[in-house]
Amino acid sequence: MKKNTSGTSIVEALVVMVMISIGLSWLFGIFSESQKLSTSTEYRIQAIQIAREWIEAVGNIRDTNWLLFAADYNNCWNTRSYNNNCFWDTSDTHNMQHESSYILERDTSNRWVLTWAILRESRGFTESDYRNTYRVYRDSDGFFVQSSGDSFRPIFTREIRIDYIDDTNWDGDINSNDEKLRATSIVQWSDPSSSIPKKIELQMELTNWKNEV
């Protein structure tokens, strides 16, 4: 009796095609997830660079103030934009303000400055006004800036928060300390690996120790 090999061959071919399809789908899934992980890692590295850049810049602002305003460390050590009106101005109107947020820019002398002081609010990365205010760009030289340039995709934001650190004395009393501040660099971005925005925070404490010399 002659066997029907034609029908068997078709079934075997279909089985092979199904197995190949499953294998290709599996490989594509692994490749896709690997791509997302690679992109996510790249974004995180960039975010750390953006946050760290400001941590270095804020120390530079303080040190430059010491050089420019050696005659009045007390009132000028924390001036946010090298405004020489800080001399003998005890109102502190030219300095980094407590519980305020800033963006980081370069002035006409190519020095770091803090601008656009904004009182802290509950707004977050998911709101467009927050992203527009704190958006990070890349300039023609490839540096991260917050004034103009090509916007990142995904969008990175960098918010700079300033708080002054209170001291507690031996009696447990809290004294306001305008010679010591905490700077927080907050970088947020959208990531293809998650619908939830990512965030990195770096902090630095600065003191006006030259005023004690």
N, C-alpha and C positions, 0 to 999 in steps of 0.2 A: 504494500500500500504506500503510495507516494505521500510524503509529508508536505504540509503547507509551510514552506520556509519563508515565503514572502511575508505572511502575517507576523511570524515570529520576529523577523528582521525589523519590521516597523515598530513593534512593541519595544524591542531592545534599543532601537534608535531613540524612541521617545524617552525611555528611562535614562539613557545617557544624556540627552539634552536637558532633562529635568535636573539631573545631578550637576551638570555643568552650570546651569543657571543658578542653582543654590550655591555652588562654590564661588561663582563670580559675584553674587550678591554679598556673600560673606566677606570676600576679599575687598569689595568696594566699601562695605561698612567699616572694616578695619582701616582702610586707607583714609576714609572720610574722618573717622575719629582721630586718626593720627595727625591729619592736617589741622583739625581743630585744636588738638593739644599743642602742636607746634606753634600755631598762630597765637594761642592763649599764652604760651610761655614767652613768645617774642613781645607781646603787649605788656606782660608783667615786667619784663626786663626794662622796657622803655619807661614804664611808669615809675619804677624805682630810680631810674636815671633822672627823670623829670623832678621827682620829689627831692632827691639828694642834691640836685643842682641848687635848689633854693636854700637848703640847709647850709650849703657852703656860701651862698650869696648873702644870707642874713648876717653871718659872721663878718663877711667882707664889708657890709654896710656899717656895722658897728666900728670896725677897725678904721675904715675911711673917715668916719666921724671923729674918731680920736685924732687922726692926723690933721683934719681940716679945722677942728674946733678945740685945739688943745687949751685955749684960754678959758674954756667953760665946759669941762667934762660933764658936770652935773646936769646941765640943761640940754646938752647937745649930743650926748653919747648915743641916744636912740632916735635921733632925727631921721625921718623916713625918706627924705629927698634932698638932703644936704642944703637945707634952707638956713642961711646964716642969720636969719631973724631970730634963731633960737637963742642967740647970745643974751644972757641975763633975763630971758623970758620965762618966768616961773609958772606961767599959765599952761605950758606944755602943749600948746596948740599945734606945733609943727612936728610933733613926735608920733611914734607908733602908739595908737590908742588902745586902751584896755578893752578886751572883748570885742575887737573889731577884726574884719577880714579884708584882705588886700589881694591884688594881683602883682606880679613881679615884672618890671620892665627895665629897659636901659634908657638913660637920659642922653642928652646931646653930647656929653663927654664920654659916653659908652660906659657909664657906671650904673650898677644896679640901684634901682629905686623901688619903693612900694607906693602904689597909687590906687585910686578908686576905693578909698576906705568905705566899707559897708558894714553897718551894724549887723551883728549876727542874727540870722533868722532861721526859721525851720525849713527853709527851702532846701531841696536836694537835687541830685543829678538828674532825676527823672523829669524835672521841670525845665522847660526851654529857657526861661530867663536865667536860671542858674548856669546852664551850659553856655549861654551866650556871654554871661559876665565873666566866667572863669575859664573860657576856652583856651586851649594851648595850640599854638601854631608852630610851624617850622619855617625859619627864614631862608633866604637864598644861600646862606652859608651852611645850612644844615643844623643851626642851633634852635633849641626850644625857646620860644618867645610867647608873650601874651599881648602883643600890640597889633602885629599884622604879619601876614605871610600865608602859607598854604595850610589849610586846616587838616588835621588828621582824620582819617577814617580807619578805625572808629574814633569817635570824639574823645579826646582827653581833656579833663579840666584840672586846674590846680588852684586850690584855695589856700591862702596863707592866713592863719589865725594867730593873733597876739593876745597873750594873757600875762598879767604881772603876778608874780608869785608872792604870796603873803608868808611872813615868818611867824612862828609861834615861839614866844619867850618862855622862860622857866616857870612863870606863873600860869601858863596856858592861854595867855592873851594873844590875840592875833593882831599883828601890826602890818599895816600896808607897806609894801616895799617897792619903791619905784626905781630901784637899782638892780632888779633882777626880773627878767622876763622869760616866758616860755613861748617859743615859736613852733607852730605845728604846720607842716606842709602836707596838705591833703590832696591826693591825686585820685581821680575816679575816671572810669572809662567803660565803654560797652564792649562785651566780649562774645564772640560767636559760640562759645561753649556753654553759655548760660544766659537766660533772660534777665537775671539779676545783675545790676551794675557791680563792677569790681572796685575795690578801694584799697589804697595804701596810705598810711600815715607815718610820717617821720617827725620826731621832735628834737628840739635843741634848747638848752637853757643858756641864756647869756646874762652876764653880770657887768656892771660898770666898775670893775675892780681898780681901774686906773684912778678913779675918784678917791680911793682910799689911800693912795700913795702920798 
